[in-house]
Amino acid sequence: MNFIYKRKNIFNRKALKLSEEKYAKAYKAVPNSLSITTLNDGVFIEVNEGTVKIYRYDREELIGNSIIDLGLWVDVLEREKLIKKVSKEGAISDFETKFQVKNGDVRDMLLSAEIIEINKELCMLINAQDITERKQSDERLSNQASHDILTGLVNRREFERRTECLLETIQQDKGTHALCFMDLDQFKVVNDTCGHIAGDELLRQLSAMLKKIVRHSDTLARLGGDEFGILMEQCSLDDAQRVTTSVLTAIQDYQFSWEGYSFRLGISIGLVPITDSKSNLTELLKQADAACYVAKDAGRNRIHVHHDDDSEMAERHGEMQWVTRISKALEQDLFCLYAQSIVPLYGSTDRHYELLIRMLGDKGEIIPPGAFLSAAERYNLISKLDRWVIDNSFSLLAEYPAFLKQINFCSINLSGQSLTEPEIMKFIISRLNECEIEGNKICFEITETAAISNLNMATQFISTLKALGCRFALDDFGSGLSSFGYLKNLSVDYLKIDGMFVKDIIDDPIDHAMVKSINEIGYVMGMKTIAEFVENDEIKGMLKEIGVDFAQGYGVGKPQPFKELLIRSNNVIKIKNSSVV
């Protein structure tokens, strides 16, 4: 029995020794820092290789020395919190703090700790994991989600989040704040002249400059494209105007150079005071956006401050209401086409019509284009309207081929926005083929301003469609600043003389001279001329004397529903055919 006891005791000691050895190996092999310190003064009793590696101290430098004296804790008060917590609970986990290691680096650490007793002395077993890289990665991801990659500024999402947080507290703090939207003027010129790489560099340089101008407490954001915003907390309207005036001056004085080119820019700024009466984010952003557009409309490179009784803002707000109606009309097909005749002033038998868009109201009433086109242009819906007109015009012309044979061509208006969209040109070509319409039956009207603003694209657009037989007219000719200089670069077939010169031609000698000059230029360049706003026979007679080729206006033919015109023309053709039989 004694033998058995001794043998069993030997086995127990061997097992214990093996267990201790296994534990020691595991202790040393753990990649995290495992250390044992005295509870009160933090003297290291034991450390593993992970501790040496993470803290950058040799084992000999750690054992016997205090974690406090070594200066590992960046904030010693944090250690006191840890000790209180672990003394109360016995063990804790997920305690985040910062340690300064031997080389001076500050590392983010995640600690777990528990109270243990060694030789009747309270000690603490600490498991420390270096989470610096993980924290930095999380911060990068968070930064990418809330910041613009190109400029490093806050992005629209984060800007709106911060604004919304401010609005939630405004009722309590009763503070005065301000917000502004800013839109660069002439940024497109840089992109079109030097390319997007130059445009990106310009945005980076401007962002760095703006950071130095705004207050430290302000949120400067890139909202998208060439649009910026500033949220100014605890800022009176006067102070906000000083900030935005500094921005305006800095942009005016700034010169951007790229590969031999130099550019001067401007900026249009819409400023809105934020008071406790404003608590709706959507409404606030609409007001800032509308104020920015008012600044643009007033001549650009200026500041417009929103006021609740602002008549210009009320007009802009009205345009925004039209945006919803336009979108609804596109979805529900609540548009229709009208046609206005273009009459030859000489013996020509040519029949031309300009096709015009109208909107159908809730009660079936006809809404003229003047009510909604400016809103469509301002809020980038105009190309959708162009597409609708092209699609429906081609479909109707294909449905009435006899009418198409009778006329010389139909004119369709194209916006400047459509000239810059390659998809529109592809759509036109596709629909011409689908509807089996000859290109020479279609004339596209583009405004002089749109053509000059997008000269390279306009030239390519015209060239491509003219190769298919399509014709082109330059609308509102004479309204631009460099009409004659740019005209030789545009291969158009017709010049439509701006109605502002035509309507007073009888009484105003300057208007008479302008119409005469435009007509002569058109003649020299082999282009036909069309006078708009021909209101009566007297004007018509004067235009005939000058030598203008065609007239358009209420004096020669009012716009009429296109579908009705097609049906009437079809009936006339049937009658003629039956009488011949």
LUMBATOR-197042 format. One record per residue (C-alpha): x, y, z. Coordinates in steps of 0.25 Angstrom, whole numbers. Each point is the difference from the previous one (the first is absolute). Last residue first. Layout:
<rs>
+-------+-------+-------+
|     X |     Y |     Z |
+-------+-------+-------+
|     X |     Y |     Z |
...
+-------+-------+-------+
</rs>
This chain:
<rs>
+-------+-------+-------+
|     X |     Y |     Z |
+-------+-------+-------+
|  -238 |   235 |  -436 |
|     6 |    14 |     1 |
|   -11 |     4 |     9 |
|     3 |   -12 |     9 |
|    15 |     4 |     1 |
|    -3 |    14 |     3 |
|   -10 |    -3 |    11 |
|    10 |   -10 |     6 |
|    11 |    10 |     0 |
|    -9 |    10 |     7 |
|    -4 |   -10 |    10 |
|    15 |    -3 |     3 |
|     3 |    15 |     1 |
|   -11 |     1 |    10 |
|     4 |   -12 |     9 |
|    15 |     5 |     0 |
|    -4 |    14 |     4 |
|    -9 |    -5 |    11 |
|    12 |    -9 |     5 |
|     9 |    13 |     0 |
|    -9 |     8 |     8 |
|     1 |    14 |    -5 |
|    10 |    11 |     1 |
|    -4 |    14 |    -6 |
|     3 |     3 |   -14 |
|     4 |    12 |    -8 |
|    -2 |    11 |     9 |
|     2 |    -9 |    12 |
|    14 |    -2 |    -3 |
|    10 |    -6 |   -11 |
|     5 |     6 |   -12 |
|     9 |    -6 |   -11 |
|    11 |     5 |   -10 |
|     4 |    14 |     5 |
|     2 |     9 |   -12 |
|     0 |    14 |     7 |
|   -13 |     3 |    -8 |
|    -6 |   -13 |     4 |
|     3 |     3 |    15 |
|    -7 |    14 |    -1 |
|   -12 |    -7 |    -6 |
|    -1 |   -10 |    11 |
|     1 |    11 |    10 |
|   -11 |     7 |    -6 |
|    -8 |   -13 |    -2 |
|     0 |    -2 |    15 |
|     6 |    -7 |    12 |
|    13 |    -6 |    -6 |
|     6 |    -5 |    13 |
|    11 |    -8 |    -7 |
|     7 |     3 |   -13 |
|     6 |   -12 |    -8 |
|    13 |     1 |    -8 |
|     6 |    -9 |   -10 |
|    15 |    -3 |     0 |
|    10 |     1 |   -11 |
|    10 |     7 |     8 |
|    -1 |    13 |    -8 |
|   -16 |    -1 |     2 |
|     1 |    -2 |    15 |
|     9 |    11 |     2 |
|    -9 |     9 |    -9 |
|   -12 |    -4 |     9 |
|     7 |     2 |    13 |
|     4 |    14 |    -5 |
|   -15 |     4 |    -5 |
|    -5 |    -5 |    14 |
|    10 |     8 |     7 |
|    -3 |    13 |    -8 |
|   -15 |    -1 |     2 |
|     2 |    -2 |    15 |
|     9 |    12 |     0 |
|   -11 |     8 |    -8 |
|   -10 |    -3 |    10 |
|   -15 |     3 |    -4 |
|    -3 |   -11 |   -10 |
|    10 |   -10 |     5 |
|    -6 |     0 |    14 |
|    -4 |   -15 |     0 |
|    12 |    -5 |    -8 |
|    12 |     4 |     8 |
|    -5 |    -6 |    13 |
|    -5 |   -12 |    -9 |
|    14 |    -6 |    -2 |
|     2 |    -2 |   -14 |
|     0 |   -15 |    -3 |
|    12 |    -4 |    -9 |
|    -2 |   -12 |    -8 |
|     9 |   -11 |    -6 |
|    11 |    -1 |    11 |
|    14 |    -4 |    -2 |
|     5 |     7 |    13 |
|    15 |     5 |     0 |
|    -3 |    12 |    -9 |
|   -11 |     4 |    10 |
|     9 |     2 |    11 |
|     6 |    14 |    -3 |
|   -14 |     4 |    -5 |
|    -7 |    -3 |    13 |
|    10 |     5 |    10 |
|    -9 |     6 |    11 |
|   -12 |    -9 |    -2 |
|   -14 |     5 |    -2 |
|     2 |     2 |   -15 |
|    -5 |   -14 |    -4 |
|   -12 |    -4 |     8 |
|     1 |   -14 |    -6 |
|    11 |    -6 |    -9 |
|    -7 |    -9 |    -9 |
|     5 |   -14 |    -4 |
|    -3 |   -10 |   -11 |
|     0 |   -15 |     1 |
|     5 |    -8 |   -12 |
|     7 |   -11 |     7 |
|    14 |     6 |    -2 |
|    -7 |    13 |     6 |
|    -2 |    -9 |    13 |
|    15 |    -2 |     2 |
|     4 |    14 |    -4 |
|   -10 |     7 |     9 |
|     4 |    -8 |    13 |
|    15 |     2 |    -3 |
|    -2 |    15 |    -1 |
|    -9 |     0 |    12 |
|    10 |    -8 |     8 |
|    12 |    10 |    -4 |
|    -8 |    12 |     2 |
|    -7 |    -3 |    13 |
|    -3 |    14 |     6 |
|     0 |     6 |   -15 |
|   -11 |   -10 |    -4 |
|    -8 |     2 |    13 |
|     0 |    15 |    -2 |
|    -4 |    -1 |   -15 |
|   -12 |    -9 |     4 |
|    -1 |   -13 |    -7 |
|   -11 |    -3 |   -10 |
|     0 |   -14 |    -6 |
|    -6 |    -2 |   -14 |
|    -6 |   -13 |    -4 |
|    -5 |    -4 |   -14 |
|    14 |    -1 |    -5 |
|     3 |   -12 |     9 |
|   -10 |    -9 |    -7 |
|   -10 |    -6 |    10 |
|     0 |   -15 |     1 |
|    -6 |     0 |    14 |
|    10 |   -10 |     5 |
|    11 |     6 |    -8 |
|    -3 |    15 |     5 |
|    -2 |    -5 |    14 |
|    14 |    -7 |     1 |
|     7 |    13 |    -6 |
|    -7 |     9 |    10 |
|     3 |   -10 |    12 |
|    14 |     0 |    -4 |
|     1 |    15 |     0 |
|    -7 |     1 |    13 |
|    10 |   -11 |     6 |
|    11 |     9 |    -3 |
|    -5 |    11 |    10 |
|     7 |    13 |    -2 |
|   -10 |     6 |   -11 |
|   -11 |    -5 |     9 |
|     4 |    10 |    11 |
|     0 |    11 |   -10 |
|   -14 |    -3 |    -3 |
|    -6 |    -5 |   -13 |
|   -12 |     5 |    -7 |
|    -7 |    -8 |   -11 |
|    -3 |     6 |   -14 |
|    -9 |    -8 |   -10 |
|     4 |    -1 |   -15 |
|    -3 |     3 |   -14 |
|   -15 |    -4 |     1 |
|    -9 |    -9 |    -8 |
|     8 |   -13 |     1 |
|    -1 |     1 |    15 |
|   -15 |     2 |    -1 |
|    -1 |   -12 |    -8 |
|     8 |    -8 |    10 |
|    -9 |     2 |    12 |
|     3 |   -10 |    10 |
|    15 |     2 |    -2 |
|    -2 |    14 |     2 |
|    -7 |    -3 |    13 |
|    11 |    -9 |     5 |
|    11 |    10 |    -4 |
|    -7 |    11 |     8 |
|    -2 |    -9 |    12 |
|    14 |    -5 |     1 |
|     6 |    14 |    -3 |
|    -9 |     8 |     9 |
|     2 |   -10 |    12 |
|    15 |     0 |    -2 |
|     0 |    15 |     1 |
|    -8 |     0 |    12 |
|    10 |   -10 |     7 |
|    11 |     9 |    -5 |
|    -7 |    12 |     7 |
|     0 |    -7 |    14 |
|    13 |     6 |     5 |
|    -6 |     8 |    11 |
|     3 |    14 |    -6 |
|    -5 |    -5 |   -14 |
|   -12 |    -6 |     5 |
|    -3 |    12 |     9 |
|     1 |     9 |   -12 |
|    -8 |    -9 |    -9 |
|   -12 |     0 |    10 |
|    -9 |    12 |    -1 |
|     5 |     5 |   -14 |
|    -3 |   -13 |    -6 |
|   -15 |     3 |     0 |
|   -10 |    -8 |     9 |
|   -12 |    -6 |    -8 |
|   -12 |    -3 |     9 |
|    -4 |   -14 |     2 |
|    -5 |     2 |    15 |
|    13 |    -5 |     6 |
|     8 |     8 |   -10 |
|     6 |    -5 |   -14 |
|    14 |     5 |    -3 |
|     3 |     6 |   -14 |
|    12 |    -3 |    -9 |
|     3 |     7 |   -13 |
|     2 |    -6 |   -14 |
|     5 |    10 |   -10 |
|    -7 |    -1 |   -14 |
|     5 |     1 |   -14 |
|    -7 |     0 |   -13 |
|     8 |     4 |   -12 |
|    -8 |     6 |   -12 |
|    10 |    11 |    -2 |
|    -5 |    13 |    -7 |
|     5 |     9 |    10 |
|    -2 |     2 |    15 |
|     0 |   -14 |     4 |
|    -8 |    -4 |    12 |
|     4 |    -8 |    12 |
|   -12 |    -6 |     6 |
|    -2 |    -3 |    15 |
|    -2 |   -14 |     5 |
|    -5 |    -4 |    14 |
|     4 |   -13 |     7 |
|    -5 |    -6 |    12 |
|     4 |    -3 |    15 |
|    -6 |    -8 |    11 |
|     7 |   -13 |    -3 |
|    -2 |    -5 |    14 |
|    15 |    -1 |     4 |
|     4 |    12 |    -8 |
|   -12 |     8 |     6 |
|     4 |    -4 |    14 |
|    14 |     4 |    -2 |
|    -4 |    13 |    -5 |
|   -10 |     3 |    11 |
|    11 |    -3 |    10 |
|    10 |     9 |    -6 |
|   -11 |    11 |    -1 |
|    -1 |     1 |    15 |
|    15 |     3 |    -1 |
|    -3 |    11 |   -10 |
|    -9 |     7 |    10 |
|    11 |    -1 |    11 |
|     8 |     8 |   -10 |
|   -11 |    10 |    -1 |
|    -1 |     1 |    15 |
|    15 |     2 |     1 |
|    -1 |    12 |    -9 |
|   -11 |     5 |     8 |
|     8 |    -1 |    13 |
|   -10 |     1 |    12 |
|     7 |   -12 |     8 |
|    13 |     6 |    -3 |
|    12 |    -7 |    -7 |
|    13 |     7 |    -2 |
|     6 |     0 |   -14 |
|    15 |     1 |    -1 |
|     7 |     3 |   -13 |
|     8 |    -5 |   -12 |
|   -12 |    -3 |    -9 |
|    -8 |    11 |    -7 |
|   -13 |     1 |     7 |
|    -4 |   -14 |    -5 |
|    12 |    -7 |     7 |
|    -3 |     7 |    13 |
|   -15 |    -4 |    -1 |
|     5 |   -14 |    -3 |
|     8 |     0 |    13 |
|   -12 |     5 |     8 |
|    -8 |   -12 |    -6 |
|    10 |   -10 |     5 |
|     0 |     6 |    14 |
|   -15 |     1 |     0 |
|    -1 |   -15 |    -4 |
|    10 |    -4 |    10 |
|    -8 |     7 |    11 |
|   -13 |    -7 |    -5 |
|     6 |   -14 |     0 |
|     6 |     2 |    14 |
|   -13 |     5 |     7 |
|     2 |     7 |    13 |
|     1 |    14 |    -3 |
|    -7 |    10 |     9 |
|    11 |    -2 |    10 |
|     9 |     8 |    -9 |
|     9 |    -5 |   -12 |
|     4 |    12 |    -9 |
|     1 |    -4 |   -15 |
|    11 |     4 |    -9 |
|     0 |    -3 |   -15 |
|    14 |     2 |    -6 |
|     4 |     1 |   -15 |
|    15 |    -2 |    -2 |
|    10 |     6 |   -10 |
|    12 |    -5 |    -8 |
|    12 |     5 |    -7 |
|     8 |   -10 |    -9 |
|    14 |    -1 |    -5 |
|     4 |    -9 |   -11 |
|    15 |    -4 |    -2 |
|    -1 |   -14 |     5 |
|    -9 |     3 |    11 |
|    -1 |    13 |     8 |
|   -12 |     4 |    10 |
|    -1 |    14 |     4 |
|    -6 |     4 |    14 |
|    -4 |    15 |     2 |
|   -15 |    -3 |    -3 |
|     0 |   -13 |     8 |
|     6 |     7 |    12 |
|    -9 |    12 |    -1 |
|   -13 |    -9 |     0 |
|     6 |    -9 |    12 |
|     2 |    13 |     8 |
|   -14 |     5 |    -3 |
|    -5 |   -14 |     4 |
|     7 |     1 |    14 |
|    -4 |    15 |     2 |
|   -15 |    -3 |    -4 |
|     0 |   -11 |    10 |
|     5 |     9 |    11 |
|   -11 |    10 |    -4 |
|   -10 |   -12 |     0 |
|     4 |    -4 |    14 |
|     8 |   -12 |     2 |
|    -1 |   -11 |    11 |
|     1 |   -11 |   -10 |
|     5 |     4 |   -15 |
|    -3 |   -12 |    -9 |
|     7 |     3 |   -13 |
|    -3 |    -6 |   -14 |
|     7 |    -3 |   -13 |
|    -5 |    -3 |   -14 |
|    10 |    -3 |   -12 |
|    -4 |   -14 |    -1 |
|    -6 |    -5 |    13 |
|    -3 |     6 |    14 |
|    14 |     3 |     3 |
|     0 |     4 |    15 |
|     5 |    10 |    10 |
|    -5 |    -2 |    14 |
|     3 |    13 |     8 |
|     6 |    -1 |    14 |
|    14 |     3 |    -5 |
|    -6 |    12 |    -7 |
|     1 |     0 |   -15 |
|    11 |     7 |    -8 |
|    11 |   -10 |     1 |
|    -9 |   -12 |    -4 |
|    -4 |     8 |   -12 |
|    14 |     0 |    -5 |
|     2 |   -15 |     1 |
|   -13 |    -2 |    -7 |
|     4 |     9 |   -11 |
|    13 |    -7 |    -3 |
|    -7 |   -14 |     1 |
|   -12 |     5 |   -10 |
|    11 |     6 |    -9 |
|     7 |   -13 |     0 |
|   -13 |    -8 |    -4 |
|    -3 |    10 |   -11 |
|    14 |    -2 |    -6 |
|    -1 |   -15 |     0 |
|   -14 |     2 |    -6 |
|     5 |     6 |   -13 |
|     7 |    13 |    -3 |
|   -10 |     8 |    -9 |
|   -13 |    -7 |     4 |
|     3 |    -2 |    14 |
|     5 |    14 |     2 |
|   -12 |     6 |    -7 |
|    -9 |    -8 |     8 |
|     5 |     7 |    13 |
|    -5 |    13 |    -6 |
|    -8 |     4 |    13 |
|     2 |    -9 |    12 |
|   -12 |    -3 |     8 |
|    -2 |     3 |    15 |
|   -11 |    -4 |    10 |
|     0 |     7 |    13 |
|    -5 |    -3 |    14 |
|    -1 |     9 |    12 |
|    -2 |    -1 |    15 |
|    -6 |     8 |    11 |
|    -2 |    -7 |    14 |
|   -13 |    -3 |     7 |
|     7 |   -11 |     7 |
|   -12 |    -9 |     3 |
|    -8 |     2 |   -13 |
|    13 |    -1 |    -8 |
|     3 |   -13 |     5 |
|    -6 |    -9 |   -11 |
|     4 |    10 |   -11 |
|    14 |    -1 |     3 |
|    -1 |   -15 |    -1 |
|    -6 |     1 |   -13 |
|    11 |    10 |    -5 |
|    10 |   -11 |     4 |
|    -7 |   -11 |    -7 |
|    -1 |     9 |   -13 |
|    14 |     3 |     0 |
|     4 |   -15 |     3 |
|    -8 |    -4 |   -13 |
|     4 |    12 |    -8 |
|    15 |    -4 |     2 |
|    10 |     6 |    10 |
|    12 |     5 |    -6 |
|    12 |    -9 |    -4 |
|     0 |     6 |   -14 |
|     0 |   -12 |    -9 |
|    -5 |   -11 |    10 |
|   -12 |     9 |     5 |
|    -2 |    -3 |    15 |
|   -11 |    -7 |     8 |
|     1 |   -15 |    -5 |
|    15 |     1 |    -3 |
|     3 |     6 |    14 |
|    -8 |   -12 |     6 |
|     8 |   -10 |    -8 |
|    13 |     7 |     4 |
|    -4 |     1 |    14 |
|    -3 |   -15 |     0 |
|    13 |    -3 |    -6 |
|     7 |     9 |    10 |
|    -7 |    -7 |    11 |
|     4 |   -14 |    -5 |
|    14 |     5 |    -2 |
|     1 |     5 |    14 |
|    -7 |   -13 |     6 |
|    12 |    -4 |     9 |
|    -6 |   -11 |     9 |
|     3 |     0 |    15 |
|    -3 |   -12 |     9 |
|     3 |     4 |    14 |
|     1 |    -9 |    12 |
|    -1 |     9 |    13 |
|     6 |    -3 |    13 |
|    -5 |    -1 |    14 |
|    11 |    -5 |    10 |
|    -2 |   -13 |     7 |
|    12 |    -7 |    -7 |
|    -7 |     3 |   -13 |
|   -15 |     4 |     0 |
|    -7 |     3 |   -13 |
|    -9 |    12 |    -4 |
|    -5 |     0 |   -15 |
|     3 |     9 |   -12 |
|    -4 |     1 |   -14 |
|     6 |    12 |    -8 |
|    -1 |     5 |   -14 |
|    11 |    10 |    -4 |
|     2 |    11 |    -9 |
|    15 |     3 |    -2 |
|     8 |    13 |     3 |
|    13 |    -1 |    -6 |
|    12 |     6 |     9 |
|    10 |   -11 |    -4 |
|    -3 |    -7 |    14 |
|   -15 |    -1 |    -2 |
|   -10 |    10 |     4 |
|   -13 |    -7 |     4 |
|   -14 |     4 |    -4 |
|   -13 |    -5 |     6 |
|   -12 |    -9 |    -4 |
|    -5 |   -10 |    11 |
|    -7 |   -11 |    -7 |
|     0 |   -10 |    11 |
|    -1 |     0 |    15 |
|     3 |    -9 |    12 |
|    -2 |     0 |    15 |
|   -12 |     9 |    -1 |
|     3 |    11 |    10 |
|    15 |    -2 |     0 |
|     0 |     0 |   -15 |
|    -8 |    13 |    -1 |
|     8 |     7 |    10 |
|    13 |    -4 |    -6 |
|    -5 |     4 |   -14 |
|    -4 |    13 |     4 |
|    13 |     2 |     7 |
|     7 |    -4 |   -12 |
|    -8 |    11 |    -8 |
|     5 |    10 |    10 |
|    14 |    -3 |    -4 |
|    -3 |     6 |   -14 |
|    11 |    -4 |   -11 |
|     2 |   -13 |     8 |
|    14 |    -6 |    -4 |
|     8 |    10 |     8 |
|    10 |    -9 |     5 |
|    -2 |     5 |    14 |
|   -15 |    -4 |    -1 |
|     3 |   -14 |    -5 |
|     9 |    -2 |    11 |
|    13 |    -7 |    -1 |
|     4 |   -14 |     6 |
|    -1 |    -7 |   -14 |
|    -2 |    10 |   -11 |
|    14 |     4 |    -4 |
|     5 |   -14 |     1 |
|   -11 |    -5 |    -9 |
|     5 |    10 |   -11 |
|    -9 |    12 |    -3 |
|    -7 |     2 |   -13 |
|   -14 |     0 |     7 |
|    -6 |    -9 |   -11 |
|    11 |    -9 |    -2 |
|     4 |    -2 |    15 |
|   -14 |    -2 |     4 |
|    -2 |   -10 |   -11 |
|    12 |    -8 |     5 |
|    -7 |    -2 |    13 |
|     1 |     9 |    13 |
|     2 |    -4 |    15 |
|     0 |     8 |    13 |
|    -1 |    14 |    -6 |
|    -2 |    10 |    11 |
|   -14 |     7 |    -1 |
|     1 |     8 |    13 |
|   -14 |    -5 |     5 |
|    -3 |   -13 |    -7 |
|    13 |    -6 |    -1 |
|     3 |    -3 |   -15 |
|    -2 |   -13 |    -8 |
|     1 |     1 |   -15 |
|    -6 |    -6 |   -13 |
|     2 |     9 |   -12 |
|    -7 |    -6 |   -12 |
|     8 |   -10 |    -9 |
|    -2 |   -11 |    10 |
|    12 |   -10 |    -1 |
|     6 |     4 |    13 |
|   -13 |    -4 |     8 |
|    -2 |   -12 |    -8 |
|    14 |    -5 |     3 |
|    -2 |     3 |    14 |
|   -13 |    -7 |     1 |
|     6 |   -12 |    -7 |
|    11 |     0 |    10 |
|    -9 |     2 |    12 |
|    -9 |   -12 |    -5 |
|    12 |    -9 |    -1 |
|     4 |     4 |    14 |
|   -13 |    -3 |     5 |
|    -1 |   -13 |    -7 |
|    13 |    -4 |     5 |
|    -3 |     4 |    14 |
|   -13 |    -8 |    -1 |
|     7 |   -12 |    -5 |
|    10 |     0 |    11 |
|   -12 |     1 |    10 |
|    -7 |   -12 |    -6 |
|    13 |    -8 |     1 |
|     2 |     4 |    15 |
|   -15 |    -3 |     3 |
|     1 |   -14 |    -7 |
|    13 |    -3 |     7 |
|    -7 |     3 |    13 |
|   -11 |    -9 |    -3 |
+-------+-------+-------+
</rs>
